[in-house]
Amino acid sequence: MTNPELKIADAIREVTIAMQKAIADGYRSRMIDADDLVEVLLAIADRLDAPVADTTNQVACPCPDCGMADADRLVWQDDEFVRCDACGTIYAPDA
């Protein structure tokens, strides 16, 4: 059985690492606004209690970090990269 406090701490660490990587890779700014804060909090909530998957809206190339496959949570940044709204990871899907 997992200690609830450790589960929360691990979720915060995982999302923080993903955000730091996105900043280091130049995909996110160091300046935070309300939208960024909401996105981070929702990503932590998703790590703690993943939303029920809607299998009718799944993509073939889910997020490599958290496995998100909901097309509504995967946002195309340009013709090459997708940003996962659940964890902030930006990746090039295998087309």
N, C-alpha and C positions, 0 to 999 in steps of 0.2 A: 504494500500500500504506500502511495506517495504522499509525503507531507504536503498539504496545500500551500504552505508558504514557499516551499522549494519549487513547486510547480509554477507559481506566480513569478518567482525570481527568475526561473529558467526561461519563461515566456518573454519577460522583459529583456533578458540578455540576448535571446535569439533575435528579437525585433531590433534591438539596438545595434547588434552586429550587422544585420542586413541594411539598416539605415546608414551606418558608418561606411559600409562598403559602397553604397550608392553615392555617398558624398565624395569618397576617395576616387571613385571612377568618373566623377564629374556629371552624374545623372541627377543629383539633387544639390540644392544650395545649402550652405551652412545657416542661412537666414530661415527661421521657422515662422510660419504664419498659422492662423487658426485651422486652415484646411490640412496642413501638415500634422498638427497636433491630433486632429480627429482621425486622420489616417493611421497614425501610430497607435492610438488607443484602440481603434477597431482591429488592427493587426494583432495586438496583444490579446484582445478578447477572443479573436478567432483562434489563436494558439491555445487558449485555455478551454474554449468550448466551441469547436468548429461548427459552423452553420450546417444545417442539413443540405446535402448536395442535391442540386436539381439536375438530374441526368439528361434532361432534354436540351440543355444549353452548354454542353461540355465541349471542350476543344481537344484536338489530337495531341497538342504539345503543352502539357500543363507546366506550371512553374517548377523549375528544377529544385528550388529551395524548399517550398512548403507544399507542393503538389496541387495548388489551386488550379482547377480546370474549368471553372465557371467563366464563360466568355464575357460576362458583364463585369467581372473583377480583373480581367486582363486587358490592359489598355495599350493599344499600339502607339508607340512614340514617334515612329517614322516607318518607312517601309522595311526596316530591318530588325527593330527591337520592340519588345513588349515589356510593360511594367506591371508587376503584380500588385494590385491594391491591397492584398492581404498581408504581404510582408515587405513590400518595397523593392523586391528584387527586379532587376532589369536584365533581360536575357534575349538571345536571338533564337527564336523557335526553329526547330528542325522542320523545314517545309518539304 
